[in-house]
Amino acid sequence: MNNKQKILEIITSKTCPISTKEILNIIWTDINKTTVYRNIEKLLNTWILLEDFWKNWEKIYSFKQTHHHHFICDVCGKKENIWCFINSEIENLENKFWFKVKNHSFVLNWICKECNKKI
């Protein structure tokens, strides 16, 4: 299995987006940091991955076929999948105006129930 396949396997095994730091923590003995970043860029350029942003604008990645939106807790980092109307609206716009959206980002910052209790 090549490096790109290893990275893709890690990302597709997750139910929520994963950061580069998390990927590096999983495979730090197998692949160096530069190789991870280079392969993520290749996967983004071929539209296999989606890129989004987390707190402090840290990039997170998910497999494109399973694109959905997330709440990500600003305190503990807990990630929750959410349904969002925006995917169907984008599809309607594409059909109406005959264009194709390559990617979109929808970020909702929140504090989860458990962290909110501590505040």
Sine and cosine of phi, psi and omega as CSV:
sin_phi,cos_phi,sin_psi,cos_psi,sin_omega,cos_omega
0.00,0.00,0.77,-0.63,0.00,-1.00
-0.99,0.13,0.13,-0.99,-0.07,-1.00
-0.86,0.50,-0.68,0.73,-0.01,-1.00
-0.88,0.47,-0.66,0.75,0.02,-1.00
-0.91,0.41,-0.63,0.78,0.03,-1.00
-0.89,0.46,-0.70,0.71,0.00,-1.00
-0.91,0.42,-0.71,0.70,0.01,-1.00
-0.89,0.45,-0.63,0.77,0.03,-1.00
-0.89,0.46,-0.65,0.76,0.04,-1.00
-0.90,0.44,-0.74,0.68,-0.04,-1.00
-0.91,0.42,-0.69,0.73,-0.04,-1.00
-0.95,0.30,-0.33,0.94,0.01,-1.00
-0.98,0.19,-0.20,0.98,-0.03,-1.00
-1.00,-0.07,0.56,-0.83,0.04,-1.00
-1.00,0.05,-0.26,0.97,0.03,-1.00
-0.79,-0.62,0.30,-0.95,0.01,-1.00
-0.85,0.53,0.41,-0.91,-0.04,-1.00
-0.77,-0.64,0.61,-0.80,0.00,-1.00
-1.00,0.05,0.25,-0.97,0.06,-1.00
-0.89,0.46,-0.63,0.78,0.03,-1.00
-0.86,0.51,-0.67,0.74,0.01,-1.00
-0.91,0.41,-0.63,0.77,0.05,-1.00
-0.88,0.47,-0.72,0.69,-0.01,-1.00
-0.89,0.46,-0.58,0.82,0.04,-1.00
-0.90,0.43,-0.50,0.86,-0.01,-1.00
-0.98,0.19,-0.65,0.76,-0.13,-0.99
-0.87,-0.49,0.42,0.91,-0.10,-0.99
-0.86,0.51,-0.41,0.91,0.01,-1.00
-1.00,0.08,-0.32,0.95,-0.08,-1.00
-0.99,-0.12,-0.61,0.79,-0.15,-0.99
-0.72,-0.70,0.66,-0.75,0.02,-1.00
-0.99,0.14,0.26,-0.97,-0.10,-0.99
-0.84,0.55,-0.71,0.70,-0.03,-1.00
-0.88,0.48,-0.65,0.76,0.01,-1.00
-0.90,0.44,-0.64,0.76,0.03,-1.00
-0.88,0.47,-0.77,0.64,-0.01,-1.00
-0.87,0.49,-0.67,0.74,-0.01,-1.00
-0.90,0.44,-0.68,0.73,-0.01,-1.00
-0.95,0.31,-0.57,0.82,0.09,-1.00
-0.89,0.46,-0.67,0.74,0.03,-1.00
-0.88,0.48,-0.66,0.75,0.04,-1.00
-0.89,0.46,-0.68,0.73,0.01,-1.00
-0.91,0.40,-0.58,0.82,0.08,-1.00
-0.92,0.39,-0.68,0.73,-0.03,-1.00
-0.91,0.41,-0.41,0.91,0.03,-1.00
-0.99,-0.13,0.16,0.99,0.07,-1.00
0.91,0.42,0.39,0.92,0.03,-1.00
-0.99,0.13,-0.57,0.82,-0.01,-1.00
-0.94,-0.35,0.41,-0.91,0.17,-0.99
-0.93,-0.37,0.58,-0.81,0.00,-1.00
-0.92,-0.40,0.69,-0.73,0.05,-1.00
-0.66,-0.75,-0.03,-1.00,-0.04,-1.00
-0.80,-0.60,0.58,-0.82,0.02,-1.00
-0.93,-0.38,-0.19,-0.98,0.01,-1.00
-0.83,0.56,0.49,-0.87,-0.08,-1.00
0.83,0.55,0.38,0.92,0.05,-1.00
0.86,0.51,0.48,0.87,0.11,-0.99
-0.94,0.33,0.71,-0.71,-0.02,-1.00
-0.98,0.21,0.63,-0.77,0.10,-1.00
-0.77,-0.64,0.43,-0.90,-0.14,-0.99
-0.76,-0.65,0.56,-0.83,0.09,-1.00
-0.60,-0.80,0.33,-0.95,0.02,-1.00
-0.96,0.29,0.74,-0.67,-0.14,-0.99
-0.87,0.49,-0.62,0.79,-0.05,-1.00
-0.90,0.45,-0.39,0.92,-0.03,-1.00
-0.95,-0.32,0.51,0.86,-0.07,-1.00
-0.88,0.47,0.78,-0.63,0.12,-0.99
-0.42,-0.91,0.06,-1.00,-0.07,-1.00
-0.96,-0.28,0.28,-0.96,-0.12,-0.99
-0.64,-0.77,0.51,-0.86,0.33,-0.94
-1.00,-0.06,0.73,-0.69,0.06,-1.00
-0.79,-0.61,0.86,-0.50,-0.07,-1.00
-0.92,0.40,0.78,-0.62,0.00,-1.00
-0.94,0.34,-0.29,0.96,-0.05,-1.00
-1.00,-0.07,-0.85,0.53,-0.11,-0.99
-0.98,-0.21,-0.24,0.97,0.00,-1.00
1.00,0.05,0.06,1.00,0.03,-1.00
-0.84,0.54,0.69,-0.73,-0.04,-1.00
-0.90,-0.44,0.73,-0.68,0.03,-1.00
-0.81,-0.58,0.76,-0.65,0.09,-1.00
-0.95,0.30,0.63,-0.78,0.07,-1.00
-0.73,-0.68,0.51,-0.86,0.14,-0.99
-0.99,0.11,0.59,-0.81,-0.01,-1.00
-0.64,-0.77,0.68,-0.73,-0.01,-1.00
-0.92,0.38,-0.28,0.96,-0.17,-0.98
-0.89,0.45,-0.54,0.84,0.01,-1.00
-0.87,0.48,-0.70,0.71,0.00,-1.00
-0.94,0.34,-0.55,0.83,0.05,-1.00
-0.92,0.40,-0.65,0.76,0.04,-1.00
-0.89,0.45,-0.68,0.74,0.03,-1.00
-0.88,0.48,-0.66,0.75,0.05,-1.00
-0.88,0.47,-0.68,0.73,0.02,-1.00
-0.91,0.42,-0.65,0.76,0.03,-1.00
-0.87,0.49,-0.69,0.72,0.00,-1.00
-0.93,0.38,-0.62,0.78,-0.03,-1.00
-0.94,0.34,-0.68,0.73,-0.11,-0.99
-0.95,-0.30,0.09,1.00,0.08,-1.00
0.84,0.53,0.74,0.67,0.12,-0.99
-0.75,-0.67,0.18,-0.98,-0.02,-1.00
-0.81,-0.58,0.83,-0.56,0.05,-1.00
-0.99,0.15,0.84,-0.54,0.02,-1.00
-0.96,0.29,-0.66,0.75,-0.07,-1.00
-0.29,-0.96,0.39,-0.92,0.13,-0.99
-0.54,-0.84,0.34,-0.94,-0.02,-1.00
-0.75,-0.67,0.69,-0.72,-0.01,-1.00
-0.66,-0.75,0.95,-0.31,-0.12,-0.99
-0.93,-0.37,0.79,-0.61,0.10,-1.00
-0.85,-0.52,0.93,-0.37,0.05,-1.00
-1.00,0.08,0.67,-0.74,-0.02,-1.00
-0.48,-0.88,0.13,-0.99,0.14,-0.99
-0.83,-0.55,0.84,-0.55,-0.07,-1.00
-0.93,0.38,0.24,-0.97,-0.07,-1.00
-0.82,0.57,-0.71,0.70,-0.04,-1.00
-0.91,0.42,-0.69,0.72,0.00,-1.00
-0.94,0.34,-0.56,0.83,0.01,-1.00
-0.90,0.44,-0.55,0.84,0.05,-1.00
-0.90,0.43,-0.50,0.87,-0.05,-1.00
-0.99,0.14,-0.27,0.96,-0.07,-1.00
-0.99,0.10,0.00,0.00,0.00,0.00
